[in-house]
Amino acid sequence: MFKRRLGIDPHAGGQQTPGVYGCPDILELEDGDFAVIGADITEMAAGQLAFGASCGPDERIVRVPRRILVSAKADIPDHA
């Protein structure tokens, strides 16, 4: 199912996770799609989405720390 992690290991450089378990991450799936692990902020954020954006009942809005997304930038393809 998972092909590879994009960016750095979330614990690189001794980083700690808030709950001492789990960690934010970005993963590439075997089919080329991506999976994101992050803090679920759906309840707090759903009513504040930009015009035209929505979150369906089978979707969640997650927060990913900036350092995780920025570190994954080099691993994200420039085209589909």
C-alpha distances in whole Angstrom, upper triangle without the diagonal:
4,7,10,12,15,18,19,19,20,22,24,27,28,26,26,25,27,26,26,22,19,19,18,15,13,10,9,6,6,8,10,10,11,10,13,15,18,22,22,25,25,28,30,29,29,32,32,30,31,33,31,28,27,24,23,23,19,19,20,22,21,22,21,24,25,25,21,21,24,22,19,21,22,18,18,19,22,22,19
4,6,8,11,14,16,15,17,19,20,24,24,23,23,22,24,24,23,20,17,16,15,12,10,7,6,4,6,9,10,10,9,9,11,13,16,20,21,24,24,28,29,28,28,32,31,29,30,32,30,27,26,24,24,24,20,19,19,21,19,20,18,21,22,21,18,18,20,18,15,18,18,15,15,16,20,20,18
4,7,10,13,15,15,17,19,20,23,25,24,25,23,26,26,25,22,19,18,17,13,11,7,5,5,5,9,8,10,10,11,13,15,19,22,23,26,27,30,31,30,30,34,33,31,31,34,32,29,28,26,26,27,23,22,22,23,21,22,20,22,22,21,18,17,19,17,14,17,16,12,13,14,18,18,17
4,6,10,11,11,14,16,16,20,21,20,21,21,24,24,23,20,17,15,14,11,9,6,5,7,8,12,10,11,10,10,12,14,17,21,22,25,26,30,30,29,29,33,32,30,31,33,31,28,28,26,27,28,24,22,22,22,20,20,17,19,19,18,14,15,16,14,11,14,13,10,11,13,17,18,17
4,6,8,8,10,13,13,17,18,17,18,17,20,21,20,18,15,12,11,7,6,4,6,9,11,14,12,12,10,10,10,11,14,18,20,22,24,27,28,26,27,31,30,28,29,31,30,27,27,25,26,27,24,21,20,20,17,17,14,15,16,14,11,11,13,11,8,12,12,9,11,13,17,18,18
4,7,9,10,14,13,16,18,17,19,18,21,22,21,20,16,14,11,8,6,6,7,11,13,15,12,12,9,10,10,12,14,18,20,22,23,27,27,25,26,30,28,26,26,29,28,25,26,24,26,27,24,21,20,19,17,16,13,14,13,12,9,9,10,8,5,8,8,6,7,11,14,16,16
4,7,9,12,10,13,16,14,17,17,20,21,21,19,17,13,11,8,8,9,11,14,17,18,16,15,13,13,12,13,15,18,21,22,24,28,27,26,27,30,28,27,27,30,30,27,27,26,28,29,27,24,22,20,18,16,12,12,12,9,7,7,8,5,4,7,7,6,9,12,15,18,19
4,6,8,7,10,12,11,14,14,18,19,18,17,15,12,11,9,9,11,13,17,19,21,19,18,15,15,14,14,15,18,21,23,25,28,28,27,29,32,30,28,29,32,32,29,29,28,30,31,28,25,23,22,18,17,13,12,12,9,7,9,9,6,7,10,11,10,13,16,19,21,22
4,5,5,9,10,9,11,12,15,17,15,14,12,9,9,8,10,11,14,17,19,22,20,19,16,15,13,13,14,17,20,22,25,28,27,27,29,32,31,29,31,34,33,30,30,28,30,30,28,25,23,22,18,17,13,13,14,11,8,11,12,9,10,14,14,13,15,19,22,24,25
4,6,9,9,7,8,8,12,13,12,11,10,6,7,7,10,12,15,18,21,23,21,20,16,15,12,11,11,14,17,19,22,25,24,24,26,29,28,27,28,32,32,28,28,26,28,28,26,23,21,19,16,14,11,10,11,9,7,10,12,10,11,14,16,15,17,20,23,25,26
4,6,6,5,6,8,12,13,11,11,10,8,10,10,13,15,18,21,24,26,25,24,20,18,16,14,14,16,20,22,25,27,27,26,29,32,31,30,32,35,35,32,32,29,31,31,29,26,24,23,19,17,14,12,14,11,10,14,15,13,14,18,18,18,20,24,26,29,29
4,5,6,9,11,15,17,14,15,14,11,12,12,14,16,19,22,24,27,25,24,21,20,18,16,17,19,22,24,27,30,29,29,31,34,33,32,33,37,37,33,33,32,34,34,32,29,26,25,21,19,16,14,14,11,10,14,14,11,13,16,17,17,19,23,25,28,29
4,6,9,12,15,18,15,16,16,14,15,15,18,20,22,26,28,31,28,28,24,23,21,19,19,21,25,26,29,32,31,30,33,36,34,33,35,38,39,35,36,34,36,37,35,32,29,27,23,21,18,15,15,12,13,16,15,13,16,18,19,19,22,25,28,31,32
4,6,10,13,15,12,14,14,13,14,15,18,20,24,26,29,32,30,29,25,24,21,19,19,20,24,25,29,31,30,30,33,35,34,34,35,39,39,36,36,34,36,36,34,31,28,27,23,21,18,15,17,14,14,18,18,16,18,21,22,22,24,28,30,33,34
4,7,10,12,10,12,12,10,11,13,16,19,22,25,28,30,28,27,23,21,18,16,15,16,20,22,25,27,26,26,29,32,30,30,32,35,36,32,32,30,33,33,31,28,25,23,19,17,14,12,13,11,11,15,15,14,16,19,20,21,23,26,29,31,32
4,7,9,7,9,10,9,11,13,17,19,23,25,28,31,29,27,24,21,18,15,14,14,18,20,23,25,24,25,28,30,29,29,31,35,36,32,32,29,31,31,30,27,24,22,18,16,14,12,15,13,13,17,18,16,18,22,23,23,25,28,31,33,33
4,6,5,6,7,6,8,11,15,18,21,23,27,29,27,25,22,19,16,12,11,11,15,16,20,21,21,22,24,27,26,26,29,32,33,29,29,26,28,28,26,23,20,19,15,13,12,11,14,13,12,16,17,17,18,21,23,23,24,28,30,32,32
4,6,8,9,8,10,14,17,20,24,26,29,31,30,27,23,20,17,14,11,10,13,15,18,19,19,20,23,25,25,25,28,32,32,29,28,25,27,27,26,23,20,18,15,13,13,12,15,15,15,17,19,19,21,23,26,25,26,30,32,34,34
4,5,7,9,11,15,18,21,24,26,29,31,30,28,24,21,18,14,12,11,13,16,19,20,19,21,24,26,26,27,30,33,34,30,29,26,27,26,25,23,20,19,16,15,15,14,18,18,17,20,22,22,23,26,28,27,28,32,34,36,35
4,7,8,12,15,18,20,24,26,29,31,30,28,24,21,19,15,14,13,16,19,22,23,23,24,27,30,29,30,32,36,36,32,31,28,30,29,27,25,22,22,18,17,16,16,19,18,17,20,22,21,22,26,28,27,28,32,34,36,36
4,7,10,13,16,18,21,23,25,28,27,25,22,18,16,12,12,12,15,18,20,22,22,24,26,29,29,29,31,35,35,31,29,26,28,26,25,23,20,20,17,16,15,15,19,18,16,19,22,21,21,25,26,25,26,30,32,34,33
4,7,9,13,14,18,19,22,24,23,21,18,15,12,9,9,10,13,16,18,20,21,22,23,27,27,26,29,32,32,28,27,24,25,24,22,20,17,17,14,14,13,13,17,16,14,17,19,18,18,22,24,22,23,26,29,30,30
4,6,10,12,16,18,21,23,22,20,16,13,10,7,7,9,12,15,18,20,20,20,22,26,25,24,27,30,30,26,25,23,24,24,22,19,16,16,12,11,10,10,13,12,10,13,16,15,15,18,20,19,20,23,26,28,27
4,7,10,14,16,19,21,19,17,13,11,7,5,5,7,11,13,16,18,18,18,20,23,22,21,23,27,27,23,22,20,22,22,20,17,14,13,9,8,6,7,10,10,7,10,13,12,12,15,17,16,17,20,23,24,24
4,6,10,13,16,18,16,14,10,8,6,5,7,10,13,15,17,21,21,20,21,25,24,22,24,27,27,23,23,20,22,22,20,17,15,14,11,10,8,9,11,10,7,8,12,10,9,13,15,13,13,17,20,21,21
4,7,10,13,15,12,11,7,6,5,6,9,13,14,17,18,22,22,20,21,25,24,22,23,26,25,21,21,19,21,22,19,16,15,14,11,11,9,11,12,11,8,8,11,10,7,10,12,10,10,14,16,18,17
4,6,10,12,10,9,6,5,6,8,12,15,17,19,20,24,25,23,24,27,26,24,25,28,26,23,23,21,22,22,19,17,16,16,14,15,12,14,15,15,11,11,14,12,9,12,13,10,10,13,16,17,16
4,7,8,6,6,5,6,9,12,15,18,20,22,22,26,27,25,25,29,28,25,26,28,26,23,23,21,22,23,20,18,18,18,17,18,15,17,18,17,14,13,15,14,11,13,13,9,9,11,14,15,13
4,5,5,5,6,7,10,13,16,20,20,23,23,27,28,26,26,29,29,26,27,29,27,24,23,21,21,22,19,17,18,19,18,19,18,20,21,21,17,16,19,18,14,16,17,13,12,13,17,16,14
4,5,7,9,11,14,17,20,24,24,27,26,30,32,30,29,33,33,30,30,32,30,27,26,24,24,25,21,20,21,23,22,23,21,24,25,24,21,20,22,20,17,19,18,15,14,14,18,17,14
4,6,9,11,15,18,21,24,24,27,26,30,31,29,28,32,31,28,29,30,27,25,24,23,22,23,20,19,21,22,22,24,22,25,25,25,22,20,23,22,18,19,19,16,14,14,17,15,12
4,7,10,13,16,20,23,23,25,25,29,30,27,27,30,29,26,27,28,25,23,23,22,22,24,20,19,20,21,20,22,20,22,22,22,19,17,19,19,15,15,16,12,10,10,13,12,9
4,7,10,14,17,20,20,22,21,25,26,24,23,26,26,23,23,25,22,20,20,18,18,20,17,15,16,17,17,18,17,20,20,21,17,16,18,18,14,15,16,13,11,11,14,13,10
4,7,10,13,16,17,19,19,22,23,21,21,25,24,21,22,24,22,19,19,17,18,19,16,14,14,14,13,15,13,16,17,17,14,12,15,15,11,13,14,11,10,11,14,14,12
4,7,10,13,14,16,16,20,21,19,19,23,23,20,22,24,22,19,18,16,17,17,14,12,12,12,11,13,12,15,16,17,13,12,16,15,12,15,17,14,12,15,17,18,16
4,6,10,11,13,14,18,18,17,17,21,20,18,20,23,22,18,17,15,16,17,15,12,10,10,8,9,8,11,13,14,10,10,14,14,11,14,16,14,13,16,18,19,18
4,7,9,12,13,17,17,17,18,21,21,20,22,25,24,20,19,16,18,18,15,13,10,10,7,8,7,10,13,14,10,11,15,15,13,16,18,17,16,19,22,23,22
4,6,9,11,14,14,14,16,19,18,17,20,23,23,19,18,16,17,18,16,13,10,9,5,5,5,8,11,13,10,11,15,15,14,17,20,18,18,21,23,24,24
4,6,9,11,11,12,14,17,17,17,20,23,23,19,18,15,17,17,16,13,10,8,5,5,7,9,13,14,13,14,17,18,18,20,23,22,21,25,26,28,27
4,6,8,9,9,11,14,15,15,18,21,21,17,15,12,14,14,13,10,7,6,5,7,9,12,15,18,16,16,20,21,20,22,25,24,23,26,27,28,27
4,6,5,6,8,11,11,12,15,18,19,15,14,11,14,14,14,11,8,6,5,6,10,13,15,18,17,17,20,22,21,23,26,25,24,27,28,29,28
4,6,5,5,9,10,10,14,16,16,13,11,8,10,10,11,9,6,5,7,9,13,16,18,21,19,19,22,24,23,24,28,27,25,27,28,28,27
4,6,6,8,10,11,15,17,18,15,12,10,12,12,13,11,9,8,10,12,16,18,21,24,22,22,25,27,26,28,31,30,28,31,32,32,31
4,6,7,8,10,14,16,18,15,13,12,15,15,16,14,11,9,10,11,15,17,19,22,21,21,24,26,26,27,30,30,28,31,31,32,31
4,6,5,7,10,13,14,11,10,10,13,14,15,13,10,7,9,10,14,16,17,21,20,19,22,24,24,24,28,28,25,28,28,29,28
4,5,6,10,11,12,9,7,7,10,11,13,11,9,8,11,12,16,19,20,23,22,21,24,26,25,26,29,29,26,28,29,29,27
4,6,9,10,12,10,9,10,12,14,16,14,13,11,14,15,19,21,22,26,25,24,26,29,28,28,32,32,29,31,31,31,30
4,7,9,11,9,10,11,14,16,18,16,14,11,14,14,17,19,20,23,23,21,24,27,26,26,30,30,27,29,29,29,29
4,7,8,6,7,9,12,15,16,14,12,10,13,13,16,18,19,22,22,20,22,25,24,23,27,27,24,26,26,26,25
4,6,6,8,11,14,18,19,16,15,13,15,16,18,20,19,23,23,20,22,25,24,23,27,27,24,25,24,24,24
4,6,8,12,15,18,20,17,17,15,18,19,21,24,23,27,26,23,25,28,27,26,29,29,26,27,26,25,25
4,7,10,13,16,18,16,16,15,18,20,22,24,24,27,26,23,25,28,27,25,29,28,25,25,24,24,22
4,7,10,14,15,12,13,11,14,16,18,21,21,24,23,20,23,26,24,23,26,26,22,23,23,22,21
4,6,10,11,9,10,10,13,16,18,21,22,25,24,21,24,27,25,25,28,27,24,25,25,24,23
4,7,8,6,7,7,11,14,17,20,21,24,22,21,24,26,24,24,28,26,23,25,25,25,23
4,5,5,8,10,13,17,19,23,24,27,25,23,27,28,26,27,30,28,25,26,27,26,24
4,6,8,11,14,18,20,24,26,29,26,25,28,30,28,29,32,30,27,29,30,29,26
4,7,11,13,17,19,23,25,27,24,23,27,28,25,27,29,27,25,26,28,27,24
4,7,10,13,15,19,21,23,21,20,23,24,22,23,26,24,22,24,25,24,22
4,6,10,12,16,18,21,18,17,21,22,21,22,25,24,22,24,25,25,23
4,7,10,13,15,18,16,15,18,20,19,20,23,22,20,23,24,24,23
4,6,10,12,15,13,12,16,17,16,18,21,20,19,22,23,24,23
4,7,9,12,11,10,13,15,15,16,20,19,18,21,23,24,24
4,6,8,7,7,10,12,11,13,17,16,15,19,20,22,22
4,6,5,7,9,10,11,13,16,17,16,20,21,24,24
4,5,5,6,8,10,11,14,15,15,18,19,22,23
4,6,5,6,9,10,13,14,15,18,19,22,24
4,6,5,6,9,12,12,12,16,18,21,21
4,5,5,6,10,10,10,14,15,17,18
4,5,5,8,10,10,14,14,18,19
4,6,7,8,10,13,15,18,20
4,6,5,7,10,12,15,16
4,5,5,8,10,13,15
4,6,8,9,13,15
4,6,9,12,13
4,7,9,10
4,5,7
4,7
4
